[in-house]
Structure formats: C-alpha cells, structure tokens
Amino acid sequence: MKKIFTLVIALLFVFTLVACDESDDTITIGANIYTFNDNFMNGVVRPELESYAKEKGVELEVVDSEGSQATLNNQVDTFISKGVDVLAINLVDPAAAPTIIAKAKEADIPLILFNKESTIEGAMDEYDKVWYVGTDSAEAGIIQGEMMVEAWQANTDWDLNSDGVLDYVLLKGEPGHPDAEARTLESVKAFTDAGITVNELGLQPSTTWSTQEANDTMAAWLDTAWGGDIELVISNNDGMAFGAIQAMASKGVSIPVFGVDALEEALAKILSDDMNGTVLNDGVNQARATLDLAINAAMGNDVLEGTDWVLDSATGTKAVRVPYVAVDKDNAADFQ
C-alpha cells in the first residue's frame, strides 16, 4: 500500500510539473490603445483584439494610454517588467516610435506597432524584431476623394452658387497623425486632379478625432458669414462626421458629408441618406493581423507563418497593410 501511495504522489508531482509547463507555454501579449475615447480604436479594434486573442488561446492585456505618450512609455516598462512575450503597441505620438523600439530591443522582446506608423524615417531598421500593421495612409484619402469627385460631378445642385468652385470645410483629426495628414492632402487633391477648383472655407484639427469637438466646430462654422456657402463636409473619420451631422441637424440644414472608417452608425446614416459615403478602415483585420504577427514573433517563427498576410516590400518588408474599401449607399448594407 505504501508503494502505491508513493507512486500516486509521484504521478501527481509529475502532473503538476506538466501543468505548470503548459501554463508557462501560454503566450502573453502586452497591448494598448492610444485612447479609449477613440470611436474606431476602442469600438472596433480593441474588441476584435480581445475576442481574437481568446480564439487563439493567448493571454492579452490591453491598457488605455489616455492620449499620453508618457503614460504609454510607463505602460511599456510595466509590460517588460511583467515578462510579456511580445508587445503590441498603438503609439500615441508617431514620432515616439524610436523610444518604444529601443525599450523593446533592450529587453529583447518582439514588438508589433499597429494603426499609428512611425514618422521617424529608419526607426524600424534599428531592431530586427519590430513590425508594423496598419494601412497605406494615403489610400483612404484617395478613395474618399474619388468618391466625392464622382458625387460632385453627378449632383450639380451641390454647387450652391453655380460657380463651378467647390467650397468645402474639412475636419482633419489629430495633427501630425500620418492618417490625418495623408487623408487631408489626398482627399482634396482628387478634386484638383480632376480639374475642379476648390476653396477651403475652414479646416479644424481634433486631437481625439472627437464627435463633440466636431459638433462644436461645425456649429461655429454654420454661424459664420460664410456658413451658408458650405457645399461639402470632408471628415477624416466617421466620428467627426457624426458631430458635423448633429450640428447641421440642430441648425436645420443638410450638406453632403463623407467620412472614413465605415463604423456601424455610419453605414446606417448612409442608408438613411444622412451621410453620403465613407471608406472602410478594416479594424477587424488590423486587429487580427496584429495578433497573428505577435503570436508568430513570440514563438520565434516567421511572422507570416500560417497566415495570408503579406509584407509591403516598399517599406523594407516590415509592414502589413490592410486595404481600404469605398462605401456608399450602393454597398453599405453589405458591410453591416
């Protein structure tokens, strides 16, 4: 009986060791969202990160950097001290990429930057275990611009004074953000490339891409001497477009509005003719690509192993870029 008891204890000890080893094999990912106040990042990307992590059987901790790069720097230090296997970082300040990369390199932890791309040339070349997941920043503006040009040409009544000049206002988003800067440039450039003369009546940045801030801005624009001359509202994200729509509704006016992101609310507004178009910013696949690369990197595999993602050779084979899609009333229901 004593021998049997000893054998049982030994087997239990072995089982405990195996269980511990299996637990230790669980990949832990330290991740952040630059601010939970962002409609797109917190409403689309974060939920998909969390649900996909469960599907993949990895441990994910997502923190709110509250729009502060200093807070994010401290959060990265905490993740490193906890011994996470890989970092998935949504930069607050794209110019701060070298700081985050240096922290990851010193700790020898793989790093996936996502949604906000470094604005510092060559920063990602300093570490062989850093990659980026996001979009081609210019593509959204190009697609949005092409949609707006086509709509402007098809709706001659949009030209309120029939002078052939587009009088527009633009809700820019976060100053210095690669997406905000590229969308601003390319959306307007589409008109000039088409031979259409443009006149910018107002341009307003927003540090948080905020619906409320856009509401206040649009209301103020409508109260100016030129408020009745606005022929088009260009918004670099759907959240700000919603604010503009709210302001117009309160003033009893209707002006064509185009956004970016294809949030669920935007799709509904397009189908109800409260909004004219948007561009799908595929947050679901950005989140999935981020975790796929992070898991492979943590395991020491090629980051693309077992996936359909491809690296953008134009950026030194270090970036996965998820494509944008034009959305208007013809196809909005397809994305709901």
N, C-alpha and C positions, 0 to 999 in steps of 0.2 A: 504493500500500500504506500509505503514511504517513497519507493522508487517512482510509482505512478504520480504521486503528489509533486515530486521533484520535476518529473517530466512535464507536467501541466504548467508549473511555474516557469520552466524554461521556455515552453512554447508561447506562453503569454508574454514573456520578455521579448522574444523574437518578434511576435506580432506587433508589440508596442514600438519596437525599433523600426519595423517596416512601415507602420502607420505614420511615424514621425518623418521617415524619409519621404513618403508620399506627400505629406503635408509640405515638406520643405521644397518639393518639386513644383508647387504652385507658383506661377509667375505673378509677381506683384508689380503693378504699374502705378506710378505717381503721376497724376494728371491735374490740370487746372483749366478753368475757363476765365478769360481775362476779366469779365464781369458777368455776374448772373443777371444783370439788368438788360443785357442784350437779347432782344427777341429771338434772333436766329440762333445764337450760340447756346443760350440756355433753353430755348424752346424746341430746338431740333437736334443740334449736335450733341449736347450733353445727355439727353435721354437715350439717344442711339448708342453713345459710348457705353452707358451703363447697361443697357439691355444686351448689347453685343458682347460685352465682357462676360456676362452671365452665360450667354450661349457658348462662348469659347472656353469657359471654365477657368477664367483668370481673375485675380483679385485686383480691383480697381478702386483707387481713392481719388475723387475729384474735389478740388477745393476752389473757392471763389477768390480771385486775386483782387477783386473790388476796384478794378481800374488803376491799380498802383503797381508799378514795376518793382518798387522797393519791397512791397508785400510779396510779390511773386519770387523775387530773389530769396527772401527768407523761407518761403514755402519750398523752394527747390533745395535749400540747405537742409530743411527738415526731412524731406523725402530721402535725401542722400544719407542722413544720419540714421534713418529707419532701415536703410539697406534695401530699398526697392531695386528691382531687377532692371527697370527701364523707365525713362521719363517721357511723358507725352505733354508737351508744353505749348500753350496758346499764349504767345507773347503779348504783353500789354503794350510795350514800346518796341516796334520792329527794329529800331536802332540798337536795342539792348541785347540782340542775339549773341554777340561775342561774349558777353558776361555769362549767359546761361550755358553756352557751348563750353567755355573754359571750366565752369563748375563740373559739368558732366565729364569732361575729359580728365580732369584731375582725379575724379572718383572712378574713372573707367566704367562709366555707366552709359549704355546706348541712349540716344536722345532722338525723339521724333518731334520736330516742330510742326504745328498744324494751324491752318487758317490764316495766320499772320506770318508773312515771309520776311526774312531778314532784309533790311535795306542797306546793310553793310556789305559791299562787294568783297567776295572771297572769304567771308566769315565761316562758311560751312566747309571750306577747304582745310581749316585748321584742325579738324577732327575727323577720323575715318569712320566714326560710329554715329554720325548725325545725318538725318534725312528730313525732308520736308514733304508734307501732304497739304494740298490746297487746290488752288485753281490758277489759271492764267488770268491775272488781274485785269488785263486789257479786254479779255474776251467778253465779259459781261457788258462792258460799255459799248463794245462794237455791236453786239447782238441787240442790246436795248436801242442803240442809235438807229440801226437798220429798221427795227420795228416802228420807231417813231417817224422816221422819214417816210416809210410806206404809208403810215396812217395820215400824216400831214398832207401828203400828195393826194390821198383818196378822199379827204374831208376838207374841201376848200372853205367851208364855213368856219373852220377853226381860225382862219386868218381874219380876225375881227374887223380890222380896218382895210382889208383887201389891198395891202401894200406889198405883198409878196415877201415880207420880212417876218421871221419867227421871233416873237417877243416871249422870252421864257424866264422862269426862275428855276433855281437848282438847289436842292437840299443835298449837301455834299457828304456829310458824315464826318468821321474822325480825321482831323488834319494830320497829314503825314502817313496815314494808313495806306499801304500800297493799293488796296482795292478802291478806296475813296478817290485817290489821286488819278488812277488809271480810268475809272468809270467816268469821272468828271471830264477828262480830256477826250476820251473816245466817243462818248455819247453825243457831245456837241460836234465833234469832228465829222461824224457821219453826215450831218446836215451840210456842212461846208464842202465836204467831198462830193455831195450830191448837187452842188451849185446853189444851195439855198442860203440866203443871207440871214444871219442870226443877230439878235440883240439881247444881251443878258441884262435883265431888269434887276435881278437880285440873286445873290449866292450866299448861303449860310452853312458854315460847318457846324457839326454837333459832336462833342467829344464822346457821347454814348449812343449815337445813332438813334436818338430818343424820339418817341412818338409825341410826348408832351412838348418837348422843345420845338419840334417841327410844327405842332399845332400853334404854338405861340408865335413862331416866326411867320407862318402863313397868314395868321390873323393880322399881324402887323403889316405885312405886305399888302394885304387887301385894303387896309385903311390908308395907304399912301395915295398920293395924287395919281400914281400910275397903276394902282391896284386893279382898275377896270380894264387895263390893257393887256393883262397876262393871258397868253394864249396856250401855254403848256407848262406843266409842272414836271420837272425831271427830278426823280428821287433816287439816290444811290442805294436805298434799301426799302423794303416794304414798310418797316416800322415807321419811318419818317413819312412815307406816302400816306399811311393811315392818319397821321397827325394833320397833314395838309387837307385830307378829305373831311376830317372833323371840322376844321376851321372853315372850309368852304360851305359845309352844310349849315353851320351856325350863321353864316352871312347870306345864305340863300343863293349861292352861286355854284356853277358847275364848270370846271375847267378840266381838260384832259390830263390824266396823271399816269405816269409809268414808274414802276419800281423795280427792285431786284430782290430775289430770294424765293419767290413763289411759296410764301407761307400760306397755310390753310385759309386764313382770313382773307388774304389777297386773292386767292382763287375764287372764293365766294363773292368778293366785291367785283371781280371781273365778270363773273356770270350774271351779276345783278346790275351791271353797267355803272357801278360806282367807281370803277377803276378800268383803265384801258389795256394795260399789259404789265407783265413782269418778266423776269428772267430766272429760271430755276437755278438756284445755288444749291447744289445737291449735298446738303449737310449729312444726310444718311450715309452716302458713300464716302464722304470725307471722314466721318467717324469710323466707318468700317476699315477703310484703308489705313487710317492711323493705328488702329489696334492690330490689324494684320501685320503691318511693318514692325510694330513694337514687339509683338509676340515672337516673330522670327528673329528680330535683333537680340532679344533676351535669351533666345535659345542658341544663339551663335550661328544661325542659318543665314543664307542669302535672304534679304528682306522680302523678296518677291516669291519665295518658295511656296508653292501650293496656292498661289493667288492668280488673278487675272490682271493685276495692276501692272503698269509699265512705267519705267522711269523716263523722264524728259531729258534726252541727251543734250538738249540746248543749254541745260543748267548744270552740266558736269555729271549727269546721271545720278543726281542726288534728290530729285523731286518727283513725286507722283501728282499729276494734275487731273482733277475730276472736271469733266466738261460741263459747260452751261447749256441751257436749252431755252429757247424763246417760248413764252406762254402768253396767249391771248384768248379771246372768247372761243375761238375755234377748237382749242385743245385743252383749256383749263380743267374741264371735267375729268380728263384723262389722268390728271395728277392729284385729284382729291383722294 
